[in-house]
């Protein structure tokens, strides 16, 4: 690129651009491969465990009450376990549909991200004509060369690929949280079932 040309009319010309800086803003993920962070999701349950199963200790419930002092008896508990089971089954159906679509998009991004923007576009070399005798001055065809748009495509892909993988990470993580919620719903049903099985009438008064 030639240098600046002095103008007889412009007394305050703009400074020459720094050729080492193309002026574009790059994200913190520019050029990074985030594919290792993108989760591979699946729905573990075909049918949720029965509410008649004993609930497992899932922990993480914050401050736990002293197990030696269960506190005062609970009041009446009214839980419609049939409705809870129906809602849980409905959420599993929705989860399977969302995970199937997510996995479809994740596989598509993984298979196409290295070429979809034209990063590897080539211009075909012109094929030589004539016979191959060296005496004829025949020259073999040159190798395929990068398409003029390929460098710009690689720069675009350096920004777009991490952005797509970051979006997949967010969606996949949200689906995992949805799965955890369904598991908590199932756990709640098992806890209510356990409470029902362990319910006892209080002992009659001593003077009865």
N, C-alpha and C positions, 0 to 999 in steps of 0.2 A: 504494500500500500504506500503511495507517495505521501510525502510530508505536506504540511499546510502551505497554502499559497497566500501571500500577503495581498490584501485588498486595499486599493486606494480609497475605498469608501467606508469600510468597516474599521473604525479606530479602536474598537474593543472586541476583538474576536474571542470566541470561546476557546478555552484551553483544549489542547489535543487530548483525545481520549486515551486512557490507559489500556493498551491492547491486552494486558494480562488480566484485565477484569472486564467481562462481557456485560456487566451491569445487571445481570439477572440475580434475583434473590434465591438462594438455595435453602431448602428446609434442613432441619437437623437430621432427617432420615435420608438425605440425598445420597444415592449410590449404595445404600445399605441393603443387605438381604435379610428381610424379616420373616422369611418363610418358615424358619425354625420356631417362631413364636405363634404361628397360626395353628390353632387347635384342630385336630381331627375329631369331630363330634359324632356320637351315636347315641341312640336311646337304649339303655341297658335293659329295660323291662318290656317284655311283651304284654304281660299282665302284672299289675302291681301286687306285692305281697298281701296276704290276707290280714285284715284287722284282727283276726284271732291269733296271729303270731305274737309272741312276746316282743315288746319294743326293745330295740338295742340302745345302749347308751351312746348318743351321738356327741355328747360333750359340747363345749363352746357356748354354753348357755349363760355365761356371765357369773355373777356371784351366786353360789349355790347355798341353799339353806342347810342348816345343820341337820344331818340325817337322823340324829338322835332325838330331835325335837320336831316332829312333823307339823306342829302347830294345831290350831283348832280344826274341828271337822268342817268339811266343805258343806256349802249349801246344796240345794238341788242342782243337778246337772241334767240338762236336756240336750242331747245330741242326736241328730238324724244321720246315723251312719250310712244309711242307704243313699241319701242325697250327697253325702261326702264322697262316697264311692263313685257315684255317677259323675260328679265334677272331676274327680281324679282321673277316671277313664277318658273323659273328654279332653283333659289337658294332655294326656299321653298321645292321643290321636293328633292333636295340634302339634305337639313336640316332634312326632315322627315326620309330619309333613314339612315342618320348618327345617329340621335337620337334613332331610333329603334334598331340599332346595339349596341349603347352604353348602352341602357337600358337592352338589353339581357345580355351583359357582366356584368353589375353592379349587376343584379339579380343573375347571376351565382356565382360571387364572394361572395355575401352576404350569399347565401345558402350553399356554400361548404367550406368557409374559416376556419371553426372550425374543420373540419375533413379531408380535402383533402390531407394533408401532413402526415396523420397517427397519429395525436395527440392523438386520442382516441383508437388506436389499442390495442386489448386485446388478451391474450392467454387464450383459453378456459380451464376451469378446467377439470381435469380428472374425469369422472363420476365413482362413486362407484359401486361395484357389490355386489350381495348377497341380503339377506333379511334385513329388517330394525330392527330386534330384537336387543335390546341393549345387550342382553346376548351373541350375536354372535361377539361382538367387532366391529360391522359395524360402520364406520365413514362417515358422510355425505361428499359430495364432497366439496372441497375448492372453494372459490370464484374465478371468473376470475381475472387474474392479468395483469398488464401493459405489453405489448410487450416490449422487450428490446430496440426497436427502438423508442418507444413512447416519452421518454424524449428528445432525439435528435430532434424528429419531432416538439415538442413543442418549443424548442429553435429556430428552423428554422422558424416556424410560427410566432414567436414573431418579427422576422425581415421581413419576406415576406408579412404578412398580411398588416402591415402599408405601405409597399412599393406599394402593389397593390392598396390600397385605395388612396395613394398619387397620383398614376398614374391616377386613375379614377377621382380624384379631378381636375387634370390638364386638362384631356380630357373634362370633363363636363363643366368646366369653359370656355374652348375654344369654345364649342358649344354655350354656353350662349352669348359669345362675337359675334359669327356669327349671332345669332338671333338679337342682338342689331344692327349689321350692316344692316341686312335686314330691320329692322324697320326704320333705318336712310334713306335707299334708298327710302322706301315708303314715308317717311316724305318729302324728297327732291321733289318727284313727286307731292305731295300735295302743296308744296310751289310754284313750277312752275305753277301748275294749278291755284292757288290763284292769283299769279302775273298776269297771263293771264286774269283772270276775272276782275281784278282791273285796267288793263291797260286803259289809256285814251289818246286820241290825245290832244296835247297841244292846248290851246286857240289860235285862229288866231290873228295875229298882229292887233293892234288898228286901223291902217290906211288901213286895207284890205277892 
